[in-house]
Amino acid sequence: MNRFAIIGLLVCSLTARAQTVISSVQEAITVARHNNQDLLNARQNSTIQAQQRTASRAALLPQGRLFTNFDYNYALPVQLVPAEFLGGKPGEFRTLQFGLPYVLAAGAEVTVPVINRPARADLGIVEQNIRIIDDQNLVLQDEISTQTARVYHAVLLTRSAIAITRRNLLATDTLTQIAHDRLEKGLIEPLEYNRIHSIQLTTADVLYQNELAFVRNRNQLKLLLGLTLADSVALVEELAIRPASLAVPASAITFVERPQITLQQARIELARLQLNRERLQRWPTLAAYGRYTQQAQRSAINFLSTSQPWYQIGVAGLQFNWAFYSGGLRNSNQARARLQVKLAQSQLAYEQNRQQVDNEDVRNTYNQATRSLDLNRQNYELSNQNVQIALVKYKSGLFAYDQYLNVFNEALTAQNRFLNNLSNVFINQTILQIRTGQ
């Protein structure tokens, strides 16, 4: 192989687009759960929020700091004292100045919480907030899975519609050619030819619309799968030949608890924890502390001089805090927390009812579509046969154009009904599988 061929292969390998092959809707859902950018961002946010644990624990751990202060006392305090204490005459006073203008202090301080019940309650609130974020991620995953199932089947639906429309266009092309020959021979009126040609143009336009819908659905699927527009996705499955399950009675379906319900339950628990924390605000706090400082006072900035002393200050003790009155703020916060608990309970009851209604609607839609599928399939096959028969009869002159047009329009209705019903079967079948944990 010469060097030009090698260079060509390298260029092709570098410019080749990545291709993702999807063989089933379950595989598409799996890829979306791993690669969808919204889910990746949500997981990253969960990791970030988990760092809040450290901040909450810090309030219960010893805190230490090193500090230094430099002060310039530009106006020192003075005091009048009787002069006789300093060897002066009775009745006279002298002025004493306290301190020196320049003070440098350096030290260390350690604080150890002993009793702090609100801070301990914060630990439980942080853990509950992290659980809520995880539940929100599960809700998003459920929504992404459902959306992927719908878009995946929309791609298959529009691809099948394109294939059917192309067959219809071939039939109208044949019909238009026949009509054109008859028009030139004077066997039909120009009006009939124009009507036939109009059907051909309309069918071509429908094909373009279906191709546009297919591209849009495919691009939306790429977005859900975490792919870029430059990436290629290939769906192996054919919608029309996938076997469908039978209708399922309500007693045979056991829905697992939806993440939306779990999320609302977690929010109730969070509201209760916050209410408990507001109640703990009435409790006092106790902390131990120790502080050691070395201080130098100078009349001039010469703190590096070793001939003048530094003074040591050490203190250790306990600090007791009890906020017995807050201007009604604590009562207001507790009332608000109690209302939050009631609101969360109300939202849970509504969500439970909403999910039951939604699950029942999915089951009923699936069962209805399944029952109608066989009828729609038979009608679709019969309509295709009728179009072929009508075309033969029109060619032989046994059918007028209006008779053929009626058969053709009936076939279009049957085709659309079959494809839509087929898509409804598989979309709702997949949603049922997601919601029953299968």
N, C-alpha and C positions, 0 to 999 in steps of 0.2 A: 504493500500500500504506500503510495507516495505521500510526500509531506502535505500536499494540497488537500488530499482526501482526509488526512488526520486533522488538519486545521478545520475543515468543514464539519467533521464530526464533533469537534470540540465546541464550535460555534452553535451547532444545533442542540447539543446537550445543555449549553448554558442558557439558551433562549427558549428551550422547551417549557411549556406551561405544565404546572402540576395538575394531575387529574385524580379526582376522587370518584370511585365507582361504588354506587349504592345499590344493593341487591334487594332490600326490603325496607318497609317503613320502620320496622324495629331497629334496623341498622342506622337509618337516618336519625332516629331519636337518640340513639347511643352516641353518634358523632356530635349531635347538637349539644348533648349534655356535657361532653368533654371539651368542645371547642368553641361554643357560642361565646361571643365577646361579652355580652351582658352577664352571663354566668361567671365568666372568668373575673370580671370586675367585681361582682358580688362576693366571690370567694376572697379576693384580695382585700376588700373592705372588711370582711370578717376577720382576717388575719390582723389588720390594722387595729380594729376595735378590741381585739384580745389583749393588746398592750395596756388597756385601761386597768387590767387586773393589778399591774405593778403600781400604778398611781394610787389605787385604793388601798393596797397593802401598805404603802409608804406611810399613810397616816397613822398606822398602828406600830410602826417601827421607830427605834431611836433616830433622832435627827441630830447631826453635828455640823458645826460650822466654825470656821476661822474668820476672825475679823480684825480690822485695824482702823483706828480713827485718828485723824489729825485735826485739832481744833485751834483756832486763833481767837483768843478772847480779847477783842478790841476794846471792850469796856468791862473791866473787872469790878466785882462788887466790893464796896467799902463799908466799914462799920465804925461808928464813933464809940470809943470806950473811955471811961474815966482815966485821966492822966495819972492819978495817984497810983494806979496799978502798975504803971510803967516808970515810977519814980518821979512823977510830976507833982504839981501843986494840986491840992484838993479844989474841986470845983471846975477844973479845966478838963477839956476833952481832947483826945488825939484820934487821928484817922488811921484805921488799919485797913490794908488792902489784902484781900484773900485770893490766893492763887497767883499763877504766872500766865503771861499772855499765850505761850505756846505749849500745847499739850499733845503728846503722842501716846496712844494706847494700842496694845495688841493683845489678843487673847483667843480663847476657845470656849465654845458653849455647847453643851449636850442637853437635849430634851428627850425624855422618855415618857410616852403616854402610859398611864396606869389604868385609868378608867375613861373610856370614850365609846359609849354604846352607839351613838349615831354613826361613828366611823366604821364600827363593825357591821352595822346594818348596810352600809354602802357596799361592802363586799358582796352581800347577797344580791343587791340591786344590779351591780356590775355583771355578775354571773347570769342573772336573768336577762339582762339586755343582750348579752352575747348569745344566749339561747334564742332570743327573739330574732336576732340577725340570722342565725342558722335557719330558723323556721321561715323567715322571709326568703332566704335563698331557695328553700324547698318549694315555696309558693312560686317563685320565679321559674324554677326548673319545671314545675308542673305546667305553667303557662307556656313555656318554650316548647315543651314536649307536645302539648295540644296544638300549638300553632304550627309546629313542624309537621305533624300528621296532616293537618289541613292543607298546608302549602305543598307538601309532597304529593298528595293526591290531586291537588289542583294542577301540578305539572303533568302528571300522568293523564289527567282529564283533557287538558288542552292539547297534549301531544296526540291523543287518540282523536280528538276533534279535528286536528290538522289532517290526519290520515283519511278520515271520513270525508272531509271537505275536498281534499284532493281527488278522491274518487268521484265525488259529485261534480267537480269541475271538469273532469275528463268526460263525464256523461253529457254535461252541458256543451262542452266543446264539440262532441260528436253531433249533438242535436243542432247546434248552430251551423255546422258544416252542411248537414242535411238540408236545413232550412235555406241556407244560402244557395245550394244547388237548385232547390225547388223554386226559389225566387227568380233565379236566372232563366229557368224554363217557363216561368209564368204560371206555375202551379199554385202558388200561395200569394196572398196580399203582402205588401211591404209592412203593414201593421203587424201581421203574425211574425214576420222575421224580426222586427224590432222588439217585440215582446220576448222572443226566444233569446235574442242577443242581450236584452236587459237582464234576463235571468243569469246568463253567463257572466256578465259584469258583476252582478250582485254576489254570485257565488265566489268569484275571484276576490271581491272585497271582503267577504266573510273569511276567506282563507287568510288574507293579510291580517285581519283583526285577530284571528286565532293564533297566528304566528307571533303577533305582538303580545298577546296575553301569555303565551308560552314563555317568551323571553322574560317578561316581567315576573312570572311565577318562579322561573328558574333562578333569576337574580335574587329574589326574595329568599329562596331556599339556600342559596349560597351564603347569604347574610346570616341566616339562622345556623348554618353549619360552621360558621367561623371562617368561611372562604372569602377570597377577594374576587372581584369581577374578572380578573385575569386568569383565575383558576378555572379548570374545567370539571364539571360534575356530570356523571353518566348514570342514569337510572336504568338498571337492567330489567326491571319488572315491567310487564305489560298489564294495563288495567283491565282490559276486556277478558283476559284468560285467567285471572287469579280466581280461585274458588272462594266462594263466600259461605259463611256459616249460616245455620238456620236461626230462626227467631228464638229468643231466649225469654222464658217466662220470668216474672219478677222474683218468684221464690227461688230461682236458680242462680241469682246474682247476689253476691255479697260484696258490697263496696267497702274498701278500706277507708280509714279515717283520712280525710283530705288534709293537706298541709294548711289550707286556709283555716280549718277548725283548730288545728294545733296552735297556729299562730294566735288566734283570738284567746285561747285558753292561757297561753303564755303571757299575753297582755293583761289578763285578769290577775294572774299571780304577781306580775310586776306592779300593778296598781296596789295590791295588798301590801307588798313589801314597802312601797313608798309611803303608804298610810302608816305602817308600823314605824318607819323611820321618823315621820313627823311627830308621832307620839313620844319617841325616845328623845326628842329635842328638849323635853322637860327635865331630863336627867342631867345632873351636874357632871362635869369632867374633872379629872385629876391627872396632873402630870408632874413628874419629878424633873428637876433641872440642876445643872451644875455649870458654874462659869468661873474661869480663871483669867485674870487680866494683869498685865504688867504695864505700868504707866510712868511716863516721865514728864516733868514740868520744867520748862526752861524760860528764861527771860530773853533768850536769843535762839535762833535755829542752830543748835549744835548737839543734836541728839546722839551723834556718834562719839561724843566725848565720854571717856571711861572714868573720868574723875568725878562725875556727878551721878548720883544714884538713880535707880529705877525702883519704883514702888510696886509691890505685889498686892493684888486684891483677889480673893477667892471667896466664892459663895456657893452654897448648895441648899436646895429646899424643895418644897412642894407648892404647886400652884393649883388652887381650887377655884373653878368657875361654875357659877350657877346663874344663868339668865332667867330670873324669876318673872320678869315682865318684858314683853317685846312689843308693846303697843297694839296687841291683838293680832300680830302677824302669825303666831303659831296657830291660833284658833282658825284663822282664815286658811292657812295651809292644810290643816287637818280636814276642814270642811271640803276644800277642793279635792283632796285625796280621796275622801269618801265618795264624792260625786264621780271621780274617775273610775272607781271600782264599779259603781252602778252602770256607768256608761259602757265599760268593757263587758260587763255581763249582758247588757242589752245587745251589744254588737255580736257577741257570741251566739245568742239565741237567734238573731236574724241570719247570721252566716250559716248556722246549722239548717235553718229552714230553706235558705237559698240554695244550699248545696243539695238538699234532698230534692227540691224542685228541678234543679239542673240535671241531676243524675237520672231522675225519672224521665225527663224530656229526652235525654240522650238514648236511654233504653227504648222508649216508645218510638223515637225516630228511626233507630236501628231496626226494630222489629217491623215497622211499617215498610221501610225500604227493602228489607229482606223478603217480605211477603210479595212485594210488587216486582221484585227483580226478575223472577222467572217470566212473568207476564210481559214485562218490558223487553226482555231478551227475545221472546218469541215474536213480539210485535215488530221489533227491530229487524229480525231475520226475514219476516214476511214482507216488510216494507221494502227491503233491498231486492227481494225476488220480484215484487210488484213493479219496481222501477225498471228492472231488466225486461220484464214482460211488456210493460208499457212502451219502452223504447223500441223493442222489436215491432210492436204493433204500429207505432208511429212511423217507423221506417217503411213498413209495408203498406201504409195508408189506411189501416183499419182503425186507427185512433186519431181523433182531432187533437190539435195542440192543447186545448183546454182540458181534455180528458187526461192527457199526459201530465199537464201541470198540476192537476188535482192529486194525482198519484205521487208526483215528486214532492209536493208540499206535505202530504201525509208522511212521506218517508223522512223529511226533515224533522217533523215533529216527533216521530218515533225515535230518530237518532238522538235528538237532544234529550228526550225523556229518559232513554236508556242510559246515556252517559252520565247525566245528573244523578239518576237513581243509583247507578253503580258506584259513583263517587261517594254518595251519601252512605251507602252500605259500609264501605271500607273506612271512611273517616270515623263514623260512629263506632264501628267495630274496634278500631284502634283506641279510641277514647275510652271505651269500656274496658279494654285490656289494661290501659294505664290506671284507671280508677279502681280496678279490682285486683291490682298487683300481679297480673299474669305476665 
